[in-house]
Amino acid sequence: MTTVILYGPQGSGKTLTVEKIKEAFSCSGTVDEWREGASLTPNAIHITNAVPKTLPAGVIFISVVVI
């Protein structure tokens, strides 16, 4: 199972791209507005606009860059 944190500033397109990222990592769920300290759902993409200070082992972190 893969757990992913998808980070980007507000308006960066995280929600628009989440379905493709779920497909790429074979994740089945989405947790919107995830915050550090909240539980992580296995096999889900966790969308946030706050940079986590620490990452649990085994979690993939993706940062959306706006140019």
C-alpha positions as CSV (number, residue, x, y, z in Angstrom):
1,M,0.0,0.0,0.0
2,T,1.2,3.5,-0.8
3,T,0.5,6.6,1.2
4,V,1.1,10.0,-0.4
5,I,1.1,13.5,0.8
6,L,0.4,16.0,-2.0
7,Y,1.6,19.5,-1.0
8,G,1.1,22.8,-2.9
9,P,-0.1,26.3,-2.2
10,Q,-3.7,27.2,-2.5
11,G,-4.7,27.4,-6.2
12,S,-1.8,25.3,-7.5
13,G,-4.0,22.5,-9.0
14,K,-3.6,19.8,-6.4
15,T,-7.3,18.8,-6.5
16,L,-7.3,18.9,-10.3
17,T,-4.4,16.5,-10.6
18,V,-5.3,14.2,-7.7
19,E,-7.1,11.6,-9.9
20,K,-4.0,11.1,-12.1
21,I,-1.7,10.9,-9.1
22,K,-4.0,8.3,-7.5
23,E,-3.9,6.3,-10.7
24,A,-0.1,6.5,-10.9
25,F,0.4,5.3,-7.3
26,S,-2.5,2.9,-7.3
27,C,-4.2,4.7,-4.3
28,S,-7.8,4.2,-3.7
29,G,-8.8,7.2,-1.5
30,T,-8.3,11.0,-1.1
31,V,-8.1,13.0,2.1
32,D,-8.6,16.7,1.4
33,E,-7.2,19.4,3.7
34,W,-4.9,17.0,5.6
35,R,-2.9,18.6,8.4
36,E,0.3,17.4,10.1
37,G,-0.6,15.5,13.3
38,A,-3.8,14.1,11.7
39,S,-3.8,10.3,11.0
40,L,-2.7,9.1,7.6
41,T,-5.1,6.8,5.8
42,P,-3.2,3.9,4.1
43,N,-3.4,3.7,0.4
44,A,-4.7,7.3,0.0
45,I,-3.5,10.7,-1.3
46,H,-3.5,13.4,1.5
47,I,-3.9,16.9,0.0
48,T,-2.4,19.8,2.0
49,N,-1.2,23.4,1.6
50,A,0.9,23.2,4.8
51,V,4.4,21.8,4.6
52,P,4.8,19.0,7.1
53,K,7.8,19.3,9.4
54,T,8.4,15.6,9.5
55,L,7.4,12.7,7.3
56,P,6.6,9.3,8.6
57,A,8.7,6.5,7.2
58,G,7.4,5.1,3.9
59,V,5.2,8.1,3.0
60,I,5.8,9.6,-0.5
61,F,5.8,13.4,-0.5
62,I,4.9,15.3,-3.7
63,S,5.2,19.1,-4.0
64,V,3.3,20.9,-6.7
65,V,5.3,23.8,-8.2
66,V,3.5,26.8,-9.7
67,I,5.5,28.7,-12.3
